[in-house]
Amino acid sequence: MGRLSFPAIALLAGVLLGVISAMNALSSVGLKPVTTTSKWSEWQLSGGNATLIYSLGHFLGDGQLPPPKSARYFVRSTDEDGNSLRVDCVYVVEGKVTPARWWTMSVAPAGTLAPRSELSAGEAVLSQDSNLKVTISARPASGNWIVPAERGGLSLHFIVNEAVLGQDISLPTITKSGC
């Protein structure tokens, strides 16, 4: 057996370092807390972000198409008390509707981006003062209802597409109403 040549070793080392740096970038970019007081996190999908390709890699790795660059993608996996969201509990999601062209709210198994059930702006019923109230429950509920489909933990995803300029995005609260 011959010895490996220097160019082959350099190429192998380069590939190995490239894989390690890509894996590091994938694990360190994307989901960032919205504020220090909020329990919501946001996927960084803006076009000016140098690590955008790695953020989009999370979606592609989970078998999902990434949302458009005009969208803001929020995720939450805890209720107002800081407890993890669970399929066997009932949650009420409430808040003022964000002025946007379109929004979608969905639930997915914890740690994934693949929605199992969703509610969008076109099918949601709002109160007279434009407040949104959604029940997340495995059992039927009146009004807006999202059904989790898996056992264990879940996360709530809120995608706002083309929010009205100058308007703050209002993120809803999540309150556990029973288990």
MITIRO-934195 format. One record per residue: residue number from 1; y, x, z of N, C-alpha, C, O, CB in turn. Coordinates in Angstrom, 2 decimals, always signed. Each point is the difference from the previous one (the first is absolute). Glycine has a CB too. Example, Ala and Ser with C-alpha at 12.3 -4.5 7.8 and 13.67 -1.06 7.14 Angstrom:
- 1  -5.69  +13.19  +7.80  +1.19  -0.89  +0.00  +1.20  +0.90  +0.00  -0.02  +1.04  +0.66  -1.15  -2.93  +0.59
- 2  +2.22  +1.54  -1.97  +1.19  +0.82  +0.06  +1.09  -0.77  +0.73  +1.11  +0.51  +0.17  -1.74  +0.67  -2.32
//
This chain:
- 1  -1.17  +0.84  +0.00  +1.17  -0.84  +0.00  +1.24  +0.89  +0.00  +0.11  +0.97  +0.75  -1.35  -2.82  +0.46
- 2  +2.15  +1.47  -2.07  +1.24  +0.74  -0.09  +0.99  -0.45  +1.05  -0.14  -1.07  +0.60  -0.24  +1.37  -3.03
- 3  +1.35  +0.52  +2.65  +1.04  -0.35  +0.95  +1.02  -0.94  -0.65  +0.23  +0.06  -1.21  -0.56  +2.14  +2.40
- 4  +0.93  -3.04  -0.37  +1.05  -0.87  -0.52  +1.22  +0.83  -0.32  +0.34  +0.91  +0.75  -1.22  -2.86  +0.60
- 5  +1.52  +1.67  -2.43  +1.20  +0.75  -0.39  +1.21  -0.53  +0.77  -0.02  -1.11  +0.53  -0.95  +1.53  -2.83
- 6  +1.99  +0.39  +2.36  +1.23  -0.36  +0.71  +0.62  -1.28  -0.57  +0.40  -0.85  +0.80  -0.02  +3.27  -0.30
- 7  -0.27  -2.61  -1.83  +0.58  -1.26  -0.51  -0.81  -1.23  +0.42  +0.60  -1.05  +0.26  +0.30  +2.35  -2.20
- 8  -2.21  -1.22  +2.00  -0.82  -1.13  +0.43  +0.25  -0.33  +1.46  +0.08  -1.17  +0.37  -1.82  +1.79  -2.06
- 9  +1.86  +0.41  +2.53  +0.28  -0.22  +1.42  +1.40  -0.59  +0.17  +0.19  -0.92  +0.81  -1.71  +2.84  -0.18
- 10  +2.49  -1.41  -1.38  +1.37  -0.52  +0.08  +0.05  -1.46  -0.44  +0.68  -0.82  +0.62  +0.22  +3.13  -1.04
- 11  -1.62  -2.64  -0.64  -0.04  -1.38  -0.48  -0.64  -0.92  +1.04  +0.52  -1.08  +0.28  -0.65  +1.92  -2.64
- 12  -0.98  -0.42  +2.93  -0.67  -0.78  +1.03  +0.90  -0.20  +1.22  +0.07  -1.10  +0.54  -2.28  +1.98  -1.34
- 13  +2.89  +0.18  +1.22  +0.91  -0.10  +1.14  +1.16  -0.95  -0.31  +0.42  -0.77  +0.85  -1.04  +3.11  -0.15
- 14  +1.14  -2.28  -1.93  +1.09  -0.88  -0.40  -0.41  -1.47  +0.01  +0.74  -0.86  +0.46  +0.16  +2.71  -1.85
- 15  -2.09  -2.11  +0.87  -0.51  -1.38  +0.00  -0.19  -0.49  +1.43  +0.38  -1.12  +0.33  -1.51  +1.51  -2.54
- 16  +0.54  +0.44  +3.05  -0.23  -0.37  +1.39  +1.32  -0.28  +0.73  +0.11  -0.99  +0.71  -2.21  +2.37  -0.72
- 17  +3.09  -0.51  -0.16  +1.30  -0.20  +0.64  +0.70  -1.24  -0.55  +0.68  -0.70  +0.74  -0.48  +3.18  -0.38
- 18  -0.37  -2.75  -1.65  +0.58  -1.20  -0.60  -0.59  -1.27  +0.59  +0.73  -0.96  +0.30  -0.34  +2.23  -2.39
- 19  -1.70  -1.28  +2.27  -0.66  -1.17  +0.59  +0.45  -0.18  +1.44  +0.26  -1.13  +0.43  -2.25  +1.47  -1.94
- 20  +2.07  +0.73  +2.25  +0.43  -0.07  +1.41  +1.43  -0.51  +0.09  +0.29  -0.84  +0.85  -1.85  +2.72  -0.25
- 21  +2.46  -1.37  -1.44  +1.39  -0.45  +0.06  +0.14  -1.46  -0.44  +0.82  -0.73  +0.57  -0.07  +3.08  -1.00
- 22  -1.52  -2.79  -0.55  +0.03  -1.40  -0.43  -0.50  -0.92  +1.11  +0.59  -1.05  +0.25  -0.92  +1.76  -2.63
- 23  -0.75  -0.32  +3.05  -0.53  -0.81  +1.10  +1.00  -0.07  +1.15  +0.16  -1.05  +0.62  -2.50  +1.69  -1.28
- 24  +3.01  +0.48  +0.94  +1.02  +0.02  +1.04  +1.16  -0.90  -0.37  +0.50  -0.75  +0.85  -1.17  +3.08  -0.24
- 25  +1.11  -2.28  -1.86  +1.10  -0.85  -0.44  -0.40  -1.47  +0.07  +0.81  -0.83  +0.42  +0.00  +2.67  -1.92
- 26  -2.03  -2.17  +1.11  -0.45  -1.39  +0.06  -0.01  -0.53  +1.43  +0.31  -1.17  +0.24  -1.68  +1.57  -2.27
- 27  +1.01  +0.46  +2.97  -0.07  -0.47  +1.39  +1.34  +0.00  +0.71  +0.13  -0.62  +1.05  -2.43  +1.47  -0.99
- 28  +3.31  -0.18  -0.62  +1.26  +0.11  +0.71  +1.14  -0.78  -0.63  +1.09  -0.05  +0.59  -1.84  +2.25  +0.14
- 29  +0.56  -2.81  -1.88  +1.09  -0.73  -0.64  -0.38  -1.46  -0.12  -1.15  -0.40  +0.17  +1.85  +2.44  -1.43
- 30  +0.29  -2.81  +0.95  -0.24  -1.41  -0.27  +0.53  -0.91  +1.07  +1.13  -0.48  -0.11  -3.09  +1.15  -1.14
- 31  +1.18  -0.93  +2.26  +0.33  -0.98  +1.02  +0.89  +0.61  +1.08  -0.39  +0.93  +0.69  -1.78  -2.10  -1.14
- 32  +3.38  +0.63  +0.58  +0.96  +0.48  +0.99  +0.52  -1.16  +0.84  +0.17  -1.10  -0.54  +0.49  +3.01  -0.98
- 33  -0.40  -1.71  +2.82  +0.54  -1.09  +0.83  +1.34  -0.47  -0.55  +0.80  +0.79  -0.49  -1.98  +0.15  +2.50
- 34  +1.41  -2.27  -1.91  +1.26  -0.56  -0.50  +1.15  +0.44  +0.90  +0.99  +0.54  -0.50  -2.21  -2.52  -0.47
- 35  +1.12  +1.75  +2.26  +0.97  +0.48  +0.99  -0.77  +0.36  +1.26  -1.20  -0.24  +0.09  +3.08  -1.19  -1.06
- 36  -1.19  +2.00  +1.91  -0.67  +0.38  +1.25  -0.38  -1.22  +0.83  -0.91  +0.09  +0.82  +2.17  +2.05  -0.84
- 37  -0.59  -3.29  -0.18  -0.30  -1.18  +0.79  -0.92  -0.98  -0.71  -0.51  -0.93  +0.62  +2.70  +1.21  +0.47
- 38  -2.42  -0.09  -2.39  -0.82  -0.93  -0.77  -1.47  +0.40  +0.04  -0.33  +1.18  +0.09  +2.30  -1.64  -1.57
- 39  -2.82  -0.53  +1.40  -1.44  +0.25  -0.06  -0.47  +0.06  -1.45  -1.19  +0.18  -0.25  +0.88  -1.32  +2.47
- 40  +1.22  +0.98  -3.16  -0.31  +0.05  -1.43  +0.11  +1.43  -0.51  +0.79  +0.79  +0.50  +0.04  -3.14  -0.78
- 41  -1.64  +2.66  -0.73  +0.10  +1.26  -0.73  +0.22  -0.35  -1.46  -0.30  -1.11  -0.44  -1.22  +2.35  +2.09
- 42  +2.07  -0.27  -2.41  +0.28  -0.25  -1.41  -0.58  +1.11  -0.86  +0.14  +1.18  +0.32  +1.95  -2.42  +0.30
- 43  -2.74  +0.84  -1.72  -0.46  +0.97  -0.99  +1.21  +0.50  -0.76  +0.78  -0.80  -0.51  -3.05  -0.32  +0.30
- 44  +2.43  +2.43  +0.12  +1.12  +0.60  -0.72  -0.35  +0.05  -1.48  -0.77  +0.85  -0.43  +1.45  +0.54  +2.46
- 45  -0.11  -2.30  -2.81  -0.33  -0.14  -1.41  +1.18  +0.25  -0.92  -0.09  -0.24  -1.20  -1.65  -1.37  +1.86
- 46  +2.86  +2.08  -0.10  +1.19  +0.19  -0.83  -0.22  +1.12  -1.02  -0.72  +0.96  +0.27  +2.15  -1.76  +1.62
- 47  -0.81  +0.64  -3.04  -0.18  +0.95  -1.10  +0.54  +1.38  +0.28  -0.46  +0.97  -0.61  +0.57  -2.88  -0.89
- 48  +0.86  +2.06  +2.40  +0.58  +1.30  +0.29  -0.82  +0.84  +0.98  +0.36  +1.14  +0.29  +1.83  -2.15  -0.74
- 49  -3.25  +0.45  +0.96  -0.84  +0.68  +0.98  -0.91  +1.00  -0.72  -0.77  -0.37  -0.88  +0.84  -1.66  +2.41
- 50  +0.02  +3.29  -1.15  -0.79  +1.05  -0.66  -1.50  -0.17  +0.23  -0.81  +0.52  -0.76  +2.75  +1.03  +1.03
- 51  -2.31  -2.26  +0.77  -1.43  -0.20  +0.30  -0.48  -1.38  -0.43  -1.03  -0.48  +0.48  +1.27  +2.05  +1.45
- 52  +0.51  -2.22  -2.84  -0.36  -1.34  -0.44  -1.42  -0.07  -0.53  -0.71  -0.97  +0.28  +3.10  +0.57  -0.81
- 53  -2.82  +1.40  -0.23  -1.34  -0.03  -0.60  -1.08  -0.07  +1.08  -1.04  -0.62  -0.21  +1.91  +1.92  -1.75
- 54  -0.63  -0.66  +3.10  -0.98  -0.04  +1.08  +0.00  -1.36  +0.69  -1.05  -0.49  +0.41  +1.34  +2.97  -0.08
- 55  +0.90  -3.10  -0.19  +0.06  -1.35  +0.56  -0.76  -0.96  -0.88  -0.76  -0.84  +0.49  +2.98  +1.33  +0.56
- 56  -2.02  -0.38  -2.35  -0.70  -0.88  -0.94  -1.49  +0.28  +0.01  -0.80  -0.90  -0.27  +2.85  +0.79  -1.15
- 57  -2.44  +1.33  +1.74  -1.41  +0.37  +0.08  -0.75  -0.79  +1.06  -1.20  -0.24  -0.14  +1.81  +2.49  -0.64
- 58  +0.08  -2.65  +1.84  -0.63  -0.83  +1.03  -0.46  -1.33  -0.58  -1.09  -0.48  +0.28  +2.52  +1.58  +1.48
- 59  -0.57  -1.70  -2.58  -0.35  -1.29  -0.61  -1.14  +0.17  -0.99  -0.97  -0.75  +0.03  +3.34  -0.03  +0.26
- 60  -2.26  +1.77  -1.16  -1.03  +0.22  -1.01  -1.34  +0.35  +0.64  -1.05  -0.43  -0.48  +2.81  +1.19  -1.12
- 61  -1.74  +0.02  +2.69  -1.22  +0.35  +0.71  -0.67  -1.19  +0.65  -1.20  +0.03  +0.26  +2.16  +2.20  +0.13
- 62  -0.18  -3.29  -0.13  -0.54  -1.21  +0.61  -0.32  -1.06  -1.05  -0.30  -1.15  +0.33  +1.60  +1.65  +1.74
- 63  -1.23  -0.10  -3.35  -0.33  -0.92  -1.08  +1.08  -1.01  -0.32  -0.29  -1.03  -0.60  -2.04  +1.33  +1.24
- 64  +3.57  -0.03  -0.24  +1.11  -0.92  -0.20  +1.03  +0.60  -0.95  +0.20  +1.21  -0.02  -0.58  -2.18  +2.30
- 65  +1.02  +0.12  -3.07  +1.15  +0.44  -0.77  +1.18  +0.14  +0.95  +0.19  -0.87  +0.85  -1.05  -0.25  -2.98
- 66  +1.66  +2.17  +2.02  +1.16  +0.12  +0.87  +1.03  -1.07  -0.33  +0.08  -0.46  -1.13  -0.49  +2.93  +1.33
- 67  +1.20  -2.87  +0.80  +1.05  -0.97  -0.28  +1.08  +0.64  -0.88  +0.05  +1.22  -0.11  -0.51  -2.39  +2.32
- 68  +1.30  +0.36  -2.84  +1.06  +0.57  -0.83  +0.99  +0.81  +0.85  +0.11  -0.22  +1.20  -0.35  -1.70  -2.82
- 69  +0.95  +2.84  +0.98  +0.95  +0.85  +0.73  +1.17  -0.80  +0.58  +0.68  +0.47  +0.91  -1.31  +1.41  -2.40
- 70  +0.85  -3.08  +0.96  +1.07  -0.85  +0.52  -0.40  -0.72  +1.28  +0.83  -0.65  +0.63  -0.02  +0.36  -2.97
- 71  -2.07  +0.41  +2.74  -0.50  -0.70  +1.18  +0.10  +0.87  +1.24  -0.01  +1.23  -0.06  -1.55  -2.55  -1.39
- 72  +1.65  +0.63  +2.58  -0.12  +0.67  +1.30  -1.25  -0.56  +0.65  -0.18  -1.22  +0.07  +2.72  +1.57  +0.19
- 73  -3.39  +0.54  +0.23  -1.33  -0.36  +0.49  -0.08  +0.31  +1.49  +0.05  +1.17  +0.40  -1.09  -0.73  -2.68
- 74  +0.93  -1.49  +3.10  -0.04  +0.14  +1.45  -1.40  -0.33  +0.51  -0.67  -0.88  -0.54  +3.12  +0.32  +0.69
- 75  -2.88  +1.25  +0.90  -1.32  -0.20  +0.59  +0.12  -0.04  +1.52  +0.81  +0.71  +0.59  -1.92  +0.45  -2.55
- 76  +0.30  -2.01  +2.55  -0.01  -0.09  +1.46  -1.41  -0.31  +0.46  -0.68  -0.82  -0.62  +3.08  +0.07  +0.68
- 77  -2.84  +1.38  +1.03  -1.35  -0.23  +0.51  -0.02  -0.34  +1.49  -1.06  +0.03  +0.63  +0.22  +1.52  -2.37
- 78  +2.01  -1.87  +2.31  +0.07  -0.39  +1.41  +0.87  -1.25  +0.14  +0.85  -0.29  -0.84  -1.16  +2.70  +1.57
- 79  +0.06  -3.16  +0.38  +0.84  -1.16  +0.28  +1.22  +0.44  +0.81  +0.21  +1.20  +0.20  -2.24  -2.74  -0.24
- 80  +2.82  +0.59  +0.49  +1.22  +0.32  +0.75  -0.29  +0.71  +1.32  +0.85  +0.74  +0.51  +0.23  -2.72  -1.55
- 81  -2.26  +1.77  +1.60  -0.37  +0.66  +1.25  -0.60  +1.38  -0.22  -0.33  +0.69  +0.96  -0.06  -2.93  +0.02
- 82  +0.25  +2.66  -2.23  -0.55  +1.31  -0.31  -1.51  +0.03  -0.12  -0.58  +1.07  -0.14  +2.51  -0.13  +1.28
- 83  -2.59  -2.11  -1.07  -1.45  -0.07  -0.13  -0.39  -0.03  -1.48  +0.70  -0.58  -0.82  -0.88  -0.63  +3.03
- 84  -0.94  +1.84  -2.53  -0.48  +0.01  -1.38  -0.32  -1.41  -0.47  -0.52  -0.82  +0.76  -0.40  +3.13  -0.42
- 85  +1.24  -2.58  -1.61  -0.33  -1.29  -0.59  -1.50  -0.09  -0.22  -0.62  +0.94  -0.50  +2.88  -1.07  -0.60
- 86  -2.84  -1.02  +1.49  -1.46  -0.19  -0.13  -0.28  -1.29  -0.75  +0.76  -0.96  +0.10  -1.16  +2.23  +2.04
- 87  -0.68  -1.29  -2.87  -0.39  -1.16  -0.79  -0.32  -1.20  +0.88  +0.25  -1.14  -0.40  -1.13  +2.68  -1.35
- 88  +0.33  -1.33  +2.93  -0.42  -1.11  +0.84  +1.14  -0.63  +0.80  -0.25  -0.89  +0.82  -1.96  +1.99  -0.68
- 89  +3.44  -0.66  -0.35  +1.15  -0.58  +0.69  +0.87  -0.78  -0.99  -0.12  +0.16  -1.21  +0.08  +1.72  +2.90
- 90  +0.91  -2.71  -1.14  +0.95  -0.78  -0.80  +1.39  +0.58  +0.24  +0.40  +0.22  +1.14  -1.84  -2.33  -1.02
- 91  +2.15  +2.36  -1.21  +1.34  +0.59  +0.08  +0.99  -0.89  -0.73  -0.33  -0.64  -0.99  -0.64  +2.95  +1.13
- 92  +2.21  -2.33  +0.38  +1.08  -0.71  -0.66  +1.02  +1.04  -0.44  +0.52  +0.78  +0.81  -0.89  -2.89  +0.58
- 93  +0.63  +2.12  -2.68  +0.97  +0.91  -0.60  +1.24  -0.82  -0.29  -0.06  -0.99  -0.72  -1.73  +2.50  -0.31
- 94  +2.94  -1.09  +1.61  +1.23  -0.77  -0.16  +1.17  +0.91  -0.31  +0.06  +1.15  +0.46  -0.94  -2.87  +1.11
- 95  +1.80  +1.19  -2.37  +1.20  +0.75  -0.30  +0.85  -0.66  -1.06  -0.43  -0.96  -0.65  -0.76  +3.00  +1.29
- 96  +2.37  -1.53  -0.81  +0.91  -0.45  -1.04  -0.48  +0.55  -1.33  -0.39  +1.16  -0.08  +2.34  -1.27  +1.70
- 97  -1.92  -0.70  -2.67  -0.45  +0.45  -1.31  +0.99  +1.00  -0.56  +1.21  -0.22  +0.00  -2.36  -1.97  -0.40
- 98  +0.62  +3.31  -0.07  +0.81  +1.05  -0.59  +0.50  -0.43  -1.37  -0.79  -0.46  -0.83  -0.51  +2.20  +2.10
- 99  +2.62  -1.60  -1.53  +0.49  -0.34  -1.33  -0.53  +1.01  -1.02  +0.42  +1.16  -0.02  +1.66  -2.20  +1.02
- 100  -2.99  +0.59  -1.85  -0.63  +0.87  -0.98  -0.47  -0.83  -1.18  -0.12  -1.22  +0.09  -0.60  +2.84  +1.71
- 101  +0.46  -0.94  -2.91  -0.53  -0.70  -1.16  -1.39  -0.55  +0.30  -0.33  -1.11  -0.41  +1.68  +2.59  -1.11
- 102  -2.17  -0.69  +2.24  -1.38  -0.41  +0.29  -0.48  +0.74  +1.22  +0.41  +1.13  +0.24  -0.86  -1.61  -2.67
- 103  -0.41  -0.13  +3.20  -0.66  +0.67  +1.11  -1.43  -0.50  +0.10  -0.33  -1.09  -0.46  +2.53  +1.36  +1.69
- 104  -3.05  +0.54  -0.62  -1.39  -0.35  +0.24  -0.39  +0.48  +1.39  +0.34  +1.12  +0.39  -0.89  -0.99  -2.86
- 105  -0.15  -0.97  +3.20  -0.52  +0.36  +1.32  -1.52  -0.12  -0.09  -0.51  -1.01  -0.47  +2.63  +0.22  +1.71
- 106  -2.83  +1.82  -0.79  -1.46  -0.04  -0.08  -0.62  +0.70  +1.19  +0.66  +0.76  +0.71  -0.53  -0.80  -3.21
- 107  -1.41  -0.24  +2.72  -0.76  +0.69  +1.03  -1.11  +0.80  -0.67  -0.52  -0.40  -1.05  +1.05  -1.40  +2.77
- 108  -0.87  +2.92  -1.11  -1.06  +0.87  -0.50  -0.73  +0.58  +1.20  +0.57  +0.08  +1.09  +0.73  +0.47  -3.22
- 109  -2.54  -0.14  +1.94  -0.69  +0.70  +1.09  +0.80  +1.24  +0.42  +0.59  +0.67  -0.84  -2.84  -1.51  -0.01
- 110  +2.26  +1.13  +2.13  +0.76  +1.14  +0.50  -0.37  +1.27  -0.75  -1.17  +0.29  -0.23  +1.30  -1.37  +2.49
- 111  +0.90  +1.84  -2.63  -0.21  +1.28  -0.67  -0.18  -0.09  -1.51  -0.21  +1.03  -0.65  -0.79  -0.28  +2.72
- 112  +1.10  -1.95  -2.64  -0.12  -0.13  -1.45  +1.26  -0.65  -0.56  +0.81  -0.57  +0.73  -3.31  +0.39  -0.55
- 113  +2.65  +0.29  -1.49  +1.13  -0.62  -0.68  -0.42  -1.21  -0.83  +0.83  -0.66  -0.61  +0.29  +2.88  +0.55
- 114  -2.42  -2.50  +0.04  -0.52  -1.09  -0.83  +0.18  -1.34  +0.72  -0.69  -0.27  +0.98  -0.99  +1.85  -2.03
- 115  +2.60  -2.42  +0.56  +0.21  -1.29  +0.67  -1.20  -0.92  -0.17  -0.65  +0.00  -1.04  +3.10  +0.24  +0.66
- 116  -2.73  -1.03  +1.41  -1.10  -0.96  -0.03  +0.53  -1.41  -0.20  -0.68  -0.83  -0.61  -0.67  +2.33  +2.09
- 117  +2.52  -1.79  -0.97  +0.60  -1.32  -0.10  +1.51  +0.19  +0.05  +0.50  +0.88  +0.71  -2.51  -2.03  +0.39
- 118  +2.75  +0.33  -1.87  +1.44  +0.22  -0.03  +0.77  -1.30  -0.18  -0.55  -1.05  -0.36  +0.13  +3.31  -0.57
- 119  +1.71  -2.15  +1.20  +0.96  -1.08  -0.17  +1.20  +0.60  -0.70  +0.45  +1.09  +0.36  -1.26  -2.35  +1.71
- 120  +1.34  +0.58  -3.08  +1.15  +0.56  -0.72  +1.18  -0.95  +0.06  -0.12  -1.14  +0.45  -1.43  +2.38  -1.96
- 121  +2.69  -0.77  +1.05  +1.24  -0.78  +0.03  -0.14  -1.32  -0.74  +0.60  -0.99  +0.41  +0.68  +3.12  -0.27
- 122  -2.06  -2.16  -1.20  -0.14  -1.21  -0.79  -0.80  -1.10  +0.64  +0.10  -1.15  -0.43  +0.10  +2.58  -1.49
- 123  -1.00  -1.12  +2.93  -0.84  -1.02  +0.63  +0.31  -0.23  +1.47  -0.61  -0.88  +0.62  -1.13  +1.50  -2.24
- 124  +2.66  +0.13  +2.19  +0.33  -0.13  +1.42  +0.88  -1.22  +0.25  +0.86  -0.34  -0.81  -1.05  +2.82  +1.07
- 125  -0.04  -3.12  +0.87  +0.82  -1.11  +0.45  +0.95  +0.54  +1.06  -0.43  +0.59  +1.00  -1.40  -2.32  -1.52
- 126  +3.13  +1.53  +0.30  +1.02  +0.50  +0.92  +0.60  -1.15  +0.79  -0.03  -1.15  -0.44  +0.52  +3.06  -1.11
- 127  +0.06  -1.60  +2.73  +0.71  -1.00  +0.77  +1.37  -0.24  -0.65  +0.37  +0.70  -0.95  -1.59  -0.01  +3.10
- 128  +1.96  -1.67  -1.64  +1.30  -0.32  -0.58  +0.99  +1.17  +0.10  +0.89  +0.13  -0.83  -1.30  -2.52  +1.41
- 129  +0.26  +3.22  +0.44  +0.91  +1.14  +0.15  -0.58  +1.29  -0.60  +0.39  +1.10  +0.39  +0.51  -2.16  +1.69
- 130  -1.83  +0.92  -3.04  -0.60  +1.11  -0.76  -0.82  +0.95  +0.86  -0.16  +1.17  -0.33  +2.05  -1.34  -1.23
- 131  -2.41  -0.33  +2.67  -0.91  +0.81  +0.80  -1.43  -0.19  -0.50  -0.36  -1.07  -0.50  +1.90  +0.88  +2.51
- 132  -2.32  +1.24  -1.88  -1.39  -0.01  -0.43  -0.89  +0.06  +1.23  +0.24  +0.80  +0.91  +0.34  +0.32  -3.11
- 133  -1.60  -1.96  +2.23  -0.98  +0.03  +1.07  -1.38  -0.02  -0.66  -0.31  -0.92  -0.76  +1.87  -0.27  +2.42
- 134  -2.38  +2.22  -1.37  -1.31  +0.14  -0.60  -1.02  +0.18  +1.12  +0.23  +0.75  +0.95  +0.74  +0.28  -3.06
- 135  -2.09  -1.73  +1.99  -1.09  +0.18  +0.95  -1.08  +0.85  -0.64  -0.43  -0.27  -1.12  +0.94  -1.95  +2.21
- 136  -0.95  +3.25  -0.37  -1.13  +0.82  -0.43  -1.17  -0.40  +0.89  +0.02  +0.24  +1.21  +1.46  +1.72  -2.01
- 137  -2.49  -2.57  +0.19  -1.11  -0.51  +0.78  -1.22  -0.19  -0.89  +0.11  -0.31  -1.18  +1.49  -0.83  +2.74
- 138  -2.78  +1.33  -0.97  -1.24  -0.26  -0.72  -0.27  -1.50  -0.09  -0.78  -0.44  -0.84  -0.12  +2.64  +1.62
- 139  +1.56  -2.98  +0.09  -0.15  -1.45  -0.02  +1.19  -0.63  -0.73  +1.09  +0.58  +0.01  -2.39  -0.51  +2.17
- 140  +1.11  -1.23  -2.80  +1.10  -0.65  -0.71  +1.20  -0.26  +0.90  -0.15  -0.31  +1.19  -1.53  -0.75  -2.69
- 141  +2.87  +1.20  +0.92  +1.24  -0.24  +0.73  +0.96  -0.73  -0.93  -0.02  +0.19  -1.22  -0.32  +1.88  +2.66
- 142  +1.19  -2.91  -0.86  +0.97  -0.74  -0.81  +1.14  +0.94  -0.41  +0.25  +1.01  +0.64  -0.83  -3.17  +0.54
- 143  +1.24  +1.80  -2.25  +1.12  +0.81  -0.49  -0.50  +1.21  -0.77  -1.05  -0.04  -0.64  +2.44  -0.73  +2.57
- 144  -0.64  +1.84  -1.85  -0.38  +1.24  -0.68  -1.14  +0.66  +0.77  +0.08  +0.19  +1.21  +2.28  +0.12  -2.09
- 145  -3.42  +0.03  +0.18  -1.22  +0.50  +0.64  -0.57  +1.14  -0.82  -0.15  -0.12  -1.21  -0.32  -2.14  +2.20
- 146  +0.16  +3.36  -0.32  -0.67  +1.14  -0.62  -1.32  +0.20  +0.74  -0.04  +0.02  +1.23  +2.26  +1.09  -1.93
- 147  -3.30  -0.95  -0.07  -1.34  +0.11  +0.57  -0.48  +1.45  -0.07  -0.12  +0.55  -1.09  -0.39  -2.92  +0.43
- 148  +0.24  +3.00  +1.81  -0.62  +1.32  -0.05  -1.47  -0.14  -0.36  -0.65  -0.96  +0.41  +2.28  +1.85  +1.31
- 149  -2.17  +0.06  -2.48  -1.37  -0.16  -0.51  -1.00  +1.00  +0.55  -1.17  -0.05  -0.39  +2.18  -0.85  -1.63
- 150  -0.62  +1.77  +2.86  -0.90  +1.04  +0.50  -0.11  -0.09  +1.51  +0.77  -0.71  +0.65  -0.16  +2.21  -2.58
- 151  -1.55  -0.78  +2.48  -0.11  +0.14  +1.46  +0.80  +1.20  +0.45  +0.26  +0.91  -0.79  -2.55  -1.97  +0.78
- 152  +2.68  +1.07  +1.26  +0.69  +1.16  +0.55  +1.50  -0.12  -0.09  +0.57  -1.08  +0.16  -2.52  +2.44  -0.76
- 153  +2.59  -0.22  +0.33  +1.45  +0.06  -0.04  +0.56  -0.40  -1.35  -0.71  -0.02  -1.00  +0.62  +1.79  +2.71
- 154  +1.37  -2.08  -1.71  +0.66  -0.32  -1.25  +1.43  +0.52  +0.03  +0.52  +0.36  +1.05  -1.97  -2.40  -1.34
- 155  +2.06  +2.07  -0.88  +1.40  +0.38  -0.10  +0.71  -1.02  -0.87  -0.58  -0.59  -0.90  +0.03  +3.04  +1.18
- 156  +1.83  -2.65  +0.02  +0.83  -0.93  -0.76  +0.85  +0.82  -0.95  +0.62  +0.98  +0.40  -0.58  -2.68  +1.48
- 157  -0.01  +1.29  -3.15  +0.77  +0.68  -1.04  +1.08  -0.95  -0.49  -0.26  -1.17  -0.26  -1.75  +2.59  -0.43
- 158  +3.23  -0.91  +0.57  +1.14  -0.80  -0.43  +0.70  +0.78  -1.10  +0.61  +1.04  +0.25  -0.33  -2.14  +2.05
- 159  -0.38  +0.60  -3.54  +0.59  +0.67  -1.15  +1.21  -0.80  -0.45  -0.12  -1.18  -0.31  -2.12  +2.15  -0.40
- 160  +3.40  -0.32  +0.67  +1.24  -0.63  -0.45  +0.39  +0.65  -1.31  +0.26  +1.20  -0.06  +0.49  -1.72  +2.44
- 161  -0.71  -0.29  -3.44  +0.33  +0.53  -1.32  +1.42  -0.37  -0.38  +0.37  -1.18  -0.01  -2.78  +1.03  -0.67
- 162  +3.20  +1.15  +0.37  +1.39  -0.15  -0.42  +0.82  -0.79  +1.01  +0.47  -1.10  -0.28  -1.22  +1.22  -2.09
- 163  +0.90  +0.47  +3.56  +0.84  -0.61  +1.03  +1.44  -0.08  -0.50  +0.43  +0.84  -0.79  -1.96  +0.04  +2.62
- 164  +2.27  -1.88  -1.35  +1.39  -0.16  -0.39  +0.81  +1.19  +0.52  -0.07  +0.32  +1.19  -0.16  -2.86  -1.18
- 165  +0.98  +3.18  -0.89  +0.80  +1.17  +0.39  +0.97  -0.37  +1.10  +0.62  -1.06  -0.03  -0.83  +2.01  -2.28
- 166  +0.34  -0.07  +3.28  +0.91  -0.21  +1.11  -0.56  -0.85  +1.12  +0.63  -0.15  +1.04  +1.18  +0.39  -2.66
- 167  -2.98  -0.81  +1.43  -0.62  -0.83  +1.03  -1.09  +0.80  +0.71  -0.81  +0.67  -0.65  +1.31  -2.77  -0.68
- 168  -0.52  +2.02  +2.64  -1.06  +0.65  +0.76  -1.30  -0.78  -0.15  +0.01  -1.23  -0.08  +1.68  +2.14  +1.72
- 169  -2.78  -0.18  -1.68  -1.31  -0.66  -0.04  -0.37  -0.40  +1.41  -0.04  +0.83  +0.91  -0.68  +0.50  -2.95
- 170  +0.44  -2.59  +2.20  -0.36  -0.54  +1.30  -1.52  +0.01  +0.13  -0.70  -0.64  -0.78  +2.77  -0.80  +0.85
- 171  -2.57  +2.17  +0.92  -1.44  +0.09  +0.22  -0.41  -0.99  +1.10  +0.63  -0.06  +1.05  -0.63  +2.50  -1.77
- 172  -1.05  -3.21  +0.47  -0.41  -1.03  +0.96  -0.67  +0.58  +1.24  -0.43  +1.15  +0.03  +0.17  -2.71  -1.94
- 173  +0.18  +0.72  +2.93  -0.72  +0.35  +1.22  -1.42  -0.54  -0.09  -0.27  -0.94  -0.74  +2.42  +0.92  +2.10
- 174  -3.05  +0.62  -0.58  -1.39  -0.44  +0.04  -0.38  -0.25  +1.46  -0.02  +0.92  +0.81  -0.56  +0.38  -2.93
- 175  +0.29  -2.55  +2.42  -0.33  -0.37  +1.38  -1.42  -0.55  +0.05  -0.37  -0.86  -0.80  +2.79  +0.37  +1.30
- 176  -3.20  +0.99  +0.44  -1.37  -0.51  +0.18  +0.09  -1.34  +0.73  +0.64  -0.12  +1.04  -1.63  +2.49  -0.97
- 177  +0.31  -3.40  -0.65  +0.03  -1.31  +0.66  -1.36  -0.35  +0.63  -0.14  -1.04  +0.64  +1.89  +0.30  -2.27
- 178  -2.74  +1.62  +1.45  -1.28  -0.24  +0.64  -1.13  +0.76  -0.68  +0.15  +0.52  -1.11  +0.68  -2.76  +1.80
- 179  -1.97  +2.29  +0.00  -1.20  +0.64  -0.55  -1.19  -0.90  +0.20  -1.11  +0.36  -0.39  +2.06  +1.92  +0.84
//
